[in-house]
Each structure stands twice: as C-alpha cells, then as structure tokens.
Amino acid sequence: MSYRLGVDVGGTFTDLLLINEKTGTMWTAKVPSTPEDSSIGVFNGINKVCKNARVEPSKITSVMHGTTVATNTILTGDRSQSRIDNNKRL
C-alpha cells in the first residue's frame, strides 16, 4: 500500500495530510513550526501523522510541500531570517 503526504509549513504551525492512495482514507497532524530549522517541524509532523495512521514512513511514495515563509518575508519586508542555502545536501 502506498501513501501521499502533503506538508504546509507556516510561520506558527506545520500542517500535514496523509492519504492512503488505494482507499482515500486521510489523516491529519499539526505541529509547531521550527523557524530556526523548518525540517525539524516537518520531521516531527511526519512522525506524528504516521503514528496516528499506523503507517511506516517508508510507505510514503510522494510528498507535496508548500510554505508561506518566503511569501511572508516579502510581504513584511523582514529578511532577518531569509537565506538560500544551495550547498546543503539531503
């Protein structure tokens, strides 16, 4: 069985939606965002939604990711936490 994951990283919360591709069953999770390193909040959310669904993360076959962080930075003019790090490897 395979699953799709949607992740929305906001300034305050990170929201996740996990969908069973065969049955359409959905699970959601909300965790605090971690502005110092957004990947921490994302991984916390993945662990939470997978635990709720009783699904191993390895069963996730696709991930959709969205964020308002860049938009908010542009709209507010606060570039204190904005940077592009293209040397970081996953």
N, CA and C of each residue as an Amber inpcrd file, in Angstrom:
protein
   270
   0.8410000  -1.1730000   0.0000000   0.0000000   0.0000000   0.0000000
   0.8900000   1.2410000   0.0000000   0.4840000   2.2720000  -0.7440000
   1.2880000   3.4910000  -0.7980000   0.4650000   4.6850000  -0.3140000
   1.1910000   5.7140000   0.0960000   0.5860000   6.8930000   0.7060000
   1.1860000   8.1510000   0.1050000   0.3580000   9.2050000   0.0290000
   0.8150000  10.5290000  -0.3850000   0.7900000  11.4370000   0.8320000
   1.7580000  12.3370000   0.9130000   1.8650000  13.2470000   2.0450000
   1.9000000  14.6830000   1.5460000   1.0840000  15.5210000   2.1590000
   1.1140000  16.9520000   1.9020000   1.5980000  17.6650000   3.1460000
   2.5030000  18.6160000   2.9800000   3.0730000  19.3580000   4.1070000
   2.9660000  20.8490000   3.8070000   2.4240000  21.6030000   4.7630000
   2.3250000  23.0600000   4.6450000   3.0380000  23.6750000   5.8410000
   4.1840000  24.2880000   5.5910000   4.9670000  24.9070000   6.6580000
   4.5720000  26.3720000   6.7670000   3.9900000  26.7290000   7.8930000
   3.6240000  28.1120000   8.1550000   4.5370000  28.7110000   9.2040000
   4.3240000  29.9550000   9.5040000   5.1520000  30.6320000  10.4930000
   4.9380000  30.1260000  11.9010000   3.7290000  29.6260000  12.2040000
   3.4080000  29.1590000  13.5520000   3.2600000  27.6520000  13.6160000
   2.5600000  27.0830000  12.6370000   2.3120000  25.6400000  12.6390000
   2.7020000  25.0150000  11.3080000   3.0160000  23.7250000  11.3650000
   3.2260000  22.9020000  10.1830000   2.0770000  21.9050000  10.1440000
   1.3280000  21.9030000   9.0390000   0.1740000  21.0170000   8.8810000
   0.5080000  19.9210000   7.8860000   0.0210000  18.7160000   8.1910000
   0.2930000  17.5740000   7.3230000  -0.9910000  16.8240000   7.0150000
  -1.0560000  16.2670000   5.8050000  -2.1700000  15.4390000   5.3700000
  -1.5900000  14.1930000   4.7230000  -1.9580000  13.0300000   5.2430000
  -1.5030000  11.7460000   4.7150000  -2.7030000  11.0500000   4.0880000
  -2.5560000  10.5710000   2.8530000  -3.6580000   9.9380000   2.1310000
  -3.2530000   8.5380000   1.6910000  -4.1070000   7.5600000   2.0110000
  -3.9480000   6.2050000   1.5060000  -4.3900000   6.2360000   0.0440000
  -3.4840000   5.9500000  -0.8800000  -3.7900000   6.0730000  -2.3020000
  -4.8290000   5.0670000  -2.7770000  -4.9580000   3.9450000  -2.1000000
  -5.9180000   2.9180000  -2.5240000  -7.3210000   3.2070000  -2.0060000
  -7.4380000   3.5580000  -0.7200000  -8.7570000   3.7110000  -0.1000000
  -9.2240000   5.1600000  -0.0060000  -8.2990000   6.1120000  -0.1120000
  -8.6500000   7.5140000   0.0450000  -8.7540000   7.9610000   1.4940000
  -8.4800000   7.0650000   2.4360000  -8.5090000   7.4250000   3.8530000
  -7.4580000   8.4960000   4.1190000  -7.8290000   9.4910000   4.9520000
  -6.9290000  10.6100000   5.2340000  -6.6960000  10.7720000   6.7320000
  -5.4910000  11.2130000   7.0770000  -5.1210000  11.5540000   8.4480000
  -4.4500000  12.9170000   8.4170000  -4.6360000  13.6840000   9.4680000
  -4.0020000  14.9970000   9.5520000  -3.1970000  15.1090000  10.8370000
  -2.2630000  16.0320000  10.8290000  -1.4820000  16.3420000  12.0290000
  -1.0860000  17.8090000  11.9630000  -0.9280000  18.4060000  13.1250000
  -0.4840000  19.7950000  13.2480000   0.5830000  19.8190000  14.3330000
   1.7280000  20.3950000  14.0070000   2.8260000  20.5150000  14.9680000
   3.3600000  21.9440000  14.9100000   4.0320000  22.3900000  15.9630000
   4.6370000  23.7230000  15.9140000   5.7100000  23.7970000  14.8260000
   5.7350000  24.9030000  14.1060000   6.8140000  25.1260000  13.1470000
   8.0880000  25.4570000  13.9120000   9.2080000  25.2030000  13.2730000
  10.5110000  25.4590000  13.8920000  11.2990000  26.3800000  12.9580000
  11.0970000  27.6990000  13.0930000  11.7140000  28.6510000  12.1610000
  13.2360000  28.5510000  12.0660000  13.8930000  28.1390000  13.1410000
  15.3540000  28.0320000  13.0950000  15.8140000  26.9310000  12.1500000
  14.9650000  25.9130000  11.9320000  15.2460000  24.8190000  11.0000000
  13.9160000  24.1500000  10.7010000  13.2850000  24.5330000   9.5930000
  11.9380000  24.0370000   9.3080000  11.8740000  22.5290000   9.1340000
  12.9970000  21.8940000   8.8180000  12.9800000  20.4380000   8.6500000
  12.6550000  19.7190000   9.9590000  12.9980000  20.3210000  11.0880000
  12.6840000  19.7020000  12.3840000  11.1730000  19.5900000  12.5430000
  10.4500000  20.6760000  12.2790000   8.9920000  20.6430000  12.3620000
   8.3850000  19.6740000  11.3630000   8.9410000  19.6290000  10.1540000
   8.4340000  18.7100000   9.1310000   8.6070000  17.2670000   9.5920000
   9.7910000  16.9090000  10.0660000  10.0070000  15.5280000  10.5100000
   9.1820000  15.1920000  11.7470000   9.0030000  16.1540000  12.6520000
   8.1180000  15.9280000  13.8010000   6.6980000  15.6400000  13.3270000
   6.2520000  16.3910000  12.3300000   4.9170000  16.1870000  11.7810000
   4.7700000  14.8570000  11.0710000   5.7850000  14.4640000  10.3080000
   5.7440000  13.1640000   9.6320000   5.6300000  12.0510000  10.6600000
   6.4330000  12.1350000  11.7050000   6.3600000  11.1090000  12.7480000
   4.9790000  11.0620000  13.3820000   4.3880000  12.2380000  13.6330000
   3.0760000  12.2930000  14.2860000   1.9780000  11.7260000  13.3850000
   1.9180000  12.1660000  12.1280000   0.8450000  11.7050000  11.2510000
   0.9950000  10.2150000  10.9470000   2.2240000   9.7340000  10.8070000
   2.4310000   8.3040000  10.5590000   2.0550000   7.4720000  11.7810000
   2.3530000   7.9750000  12.9630000   1.9640000   7.2710000  14.1900000
   0.4440000   7.1990000  14.2910000  -0.2380000   8.3240000  14.0200000
  -1.7030000   8.3450000  14.0720000  -2.3190000   7.3580000  13.0820000
  -1.7010000   7.2320000  11.9100000  -2.2220000   6.3630000  10.8550000
  -1.7080000   4.9320000  10.9650000  -0.7580000   4.7140000  11.8620000
  -0.0970000   3.4050000  11.9910000   0.5260000   2.9860000  10.6500000
   1.2650000   3.9300000  10.0860000   1.9090000   3.7410000   8.7870000
   3.4010000   3.9950000   8.9460000   4.2100000   3.1360000   8.3700000
   5.6560000   3.3540000   8.3510000   5.9750000   4.4660000   7.3480000
   6.8210000   5.4250000   7.7180000   7.1730000   6.4980000   6.7780000
   7.7010000   5.9800000   5.4350000   8.3040000   4.8090000   5.4210000
   8.8350000   4.2510000   4.1740000   7.7320000   3.9190000   3.1680000
   6.4860000   3.8890000   3.5960000   5.3540000   3.6010000   2.7080000
   4.8820000   4.8520000   1.9570000   5.4300000   6.0250000   2.3200000
   5.0700000   7.2670000   1.6350000   5.7990000   7.2990000   0.2960000
   5.0110000   7.3980000  -0.7830000   5.6100000   7.3540000  -2.1220000
   5.7420000   8.7260000  -2.7750000   5.0000000   9.7110000  -2.2740000
   5.1530000  11.0580000  -2.8240000   4.8600000  12.0930000  -1.7480000
   5.5440000  13.2280000  -1.8790000   5.4040000  14.3110000  -0.9060000
   5.1850000  15.6140000  -1.6730000   4.1740000  16.3690000  -1.2490000
   3.9360000  17.7090000  -1.7710000   4.2350000  18.6730000  -0.6290000
   5.0130000  19.7100000  -0.9090000   5.4550000  20.6210000   0.1500000
   5.1260000  22.0520000  -0.2410000   4.5750000  22.7900000   0.7050000
   4.2960000  24.2040000   0.4800000   4.6790000  25.0000000   1.7120000
   4.9520000  26.2700000   1.5210000   5.3150000  27.1070000   2.6500000
   4.9180000  28.5530000   2.3820000   4.5950000  29.2520000   3.4400000
   4.2950000  30.6800000   3.3340000   5.4690000  31.5210000   3.8210000
   6.5460000  30.8850000   4.2180000   7.6670000  31.6040000   4.8210000
   8.2370000  32.6470000   3.8610000   8.5100000  32.2720000   2.6230000
   9.0800000  33.2330000   1.6660000   8.0830000  34.3460000   1.3590000
   6.8180000  33.9900000   1.1890000   5.7860000  34.9960000   0.9210000
   5.6910000  35.9930000   2.0620000   5.6550000  35.4890000   3.2920000
   5.5640000  36.3770000   4.4540000   6.7860000  37.2850000   4.5610000
   7.9500000  36.7710000   4.2300000   9.1750000  37.5710000   4.2690000
   9.0790000  38.7380000   3.2900000   8.5880000  38.4600000   2.0990000
   8.4520000  39.5120000   1.0920000   7.3900000  40.5260000   1.5100000
   6.2390000  40.0360000   1.9910000   5.1420000  40.9350000   2.3550000
   5.4810000  41.8330000   3.5360000   6.2080000  41.2990000   4.5140000
   6.5210000  42.0840000   5.7100000   7.8170000  42.8590000   5.5780000
   8.6550000  42.4890000   4.6080000   9.9380000  43.1540000   4.4470000
  10.9700000  42.7180000   5.4720000  10.6540000  41.6940000   6.2660000
  11.5780000  41.1900000   7.2910000  12.4440000  40.0970000   6.6860000
  13.6460000  40.4550000   6.3240000  14.5520000  39.4840000   5.7090000
  15.5740000  38.9430000   6.6990000  15.3230000  39.1460000   7.9900000
  16.2940000  38.7290000   9.0030000  16.4860000  37.2220000   9.0420000
  15.4610000  36.4560000   8.6540000  15.5890000  35.0040000   8.7000000
  15.5710000  34.3860000   7.3100000  15.7570000  35.2030000   6.2820000
  15.7160000  34.6500000   4.9340000  17.1270000  34.3850000   4.4340000
  17.2850000  33.2500000   3.7940000  18.5490000  32.9070000   3.1590000
  18.3120000  31.7340000   2.2260000  19.1850000  31.5970000   1.2970000
  19.1470000  30.4450000   0.4100000  20.4400000  29.6860000   0.6370000
  20.3010000  28.4310000   0.9700000  21.4630000  27.5850000   1.2290000
  21.4550000  26.4710000   0.1960000  22.1050000  26.7230000  -0.9400000
  22.0820000  25.7230000  -2.0020000  23.2450000  24.7480000  -1.9120000
  24.0220000  24.8140000  -0.8450000  25.1220000  23.8760000  -0.6600000
  24.7490000  22.7230000   0.2550000  23.5790000  22.8030000   0.8690000
  23.1520000  21.7690000   1.8070000  22.6750000  20.5480000   1.0290000
  23.1620000  19.4050000   1.4030000  22.7570000  18.1660000   0.7410000
  21.8030000  17.3960000   1.6430000  20.8090000  16.7760000   1.0160000
  19.8430000  15.9730000   1.7730000  20.3870000  14.5950000   2.0200000
